[in-house]
Amino acid sequence: MDQKKIGSFIAARRKDNGLTQSQLAEKLGITDKAISKWENGKSMPDLSLFSPLCDLLQITLNELLLGEFISDENLKEKSNQVLLEVVTSWLGKDQWEIKTSSHVPTVLKLKNVKKIYETECTSTVAVKDVSFEIAKGSFVGIMGASGSGKTTLLNMVATIDKATSGQIEIDGEDIAGLSENDLASFRREHLGFVFQEYNLLDTLTVYENIALALTIKQIPKETVKRTILNLAERLDISDVLNKFPYEISGGQRQRCACVRAIAANPSLILADEPTGALDSYSAKQLLETFVMLSREYSATILMVTHDALSASYCDKILFMQDGEIKASLEREQESKQDFFTRILDTMAKITGGVPYVS
């Protein structure tokens, strides 16, 4: 995207609508300086301001991102151009790195897993005979609309909910046969979690939040300290370890949650819409962190998401609809942009729509 072109377009539309920089800033609840930076091409509006800015300037979002008016006959072509420019800017231009190994053990195995919710009057099948396997070091995403069964499936893998039938094996252990006490111990030893809302304790510092997960496992104090400092440096949160969660940004809180999840060396990390509460920059950082953990620490990650941009960072995508896995897609030797396009096309085929990108 051409920031200078967009800035000039914003300035022209502001003037056409009879607004001064101060008046536009007041309506958006920001400073005159921010407007000046936009119009000089030095910065872009925050994502949260895109919609109200478009309304005030009487333009579409596509026109804002393109920096020019779009005629009706050019709408489809220009809209796709804008989308691809945004995707390229957000995803970057990396190429797929091939993972090689003579033998990669299976960490997670599901076989004919079903979940039925019973009430006095109704019986609802939330998950229908789902089967798949995830190898160590894989970053796998589960996509689906609200109500597709993806969160129910994740909760069963997380031992939060129990399957009605079928097998769920983690590191070769069938979790259906474990008692409640054994499940609690198994969860602590084998699973790591990254939630949308971070789940950090505000009364503890970042360091203490991470250390808590390790001290529960009775890991020696010096090992705890060394592990936290090493991972904090790798994930760029060393300077906030002594701060409380409410004193740091959402992106820093999520990276703290990642350190907490990986520090105990779990067999499997489960992430439920982890980018849902983050701005685009922080979301990108978090997803790049997941990729790094997978490639450099051989972390196995299962992530639930409805977002195709987030999914394009994964090695493999499982598409859920009506409680079933309708399709799967593996990232081949391709860029994230190409994988993103294939994800959109697969989603469109499943939902009966047309491809989002031509």
Secondary structure, 3 states (H helix, E strand, C coil): CCHHHHHHHHHHHHHHCCCCHHHHHHHHCCCHHHHHHHHCCCCCCCHHHHHHHHHHHCCCHHHHHHCCCCCHHHHHHHHHHHHHHHHHHHHCCCCCCCCCCCCCCEEEEEEEEEEEEECCCCEEEEEEEEEEEEECCCEEEEECCCCCCHHHHHHHHCCCCCCCEEEEEECCEEHHHCCHHHHHHHHHHHEEEEECCCCCCCCCCHHHHHHHHHHCCCCCHHHHHHHHHHHHHHCCCHHHCCCCHHHCCHHHHHHHHHHHHHHCCCCEEEEECCCCCCCHHHHHHHHHHHHHHHHHHCCCEEEEECCHHHHCCCCEEEEEECCEEEEEEECCCCCHHHHHHHHHHHHHHHHCCCCCCC
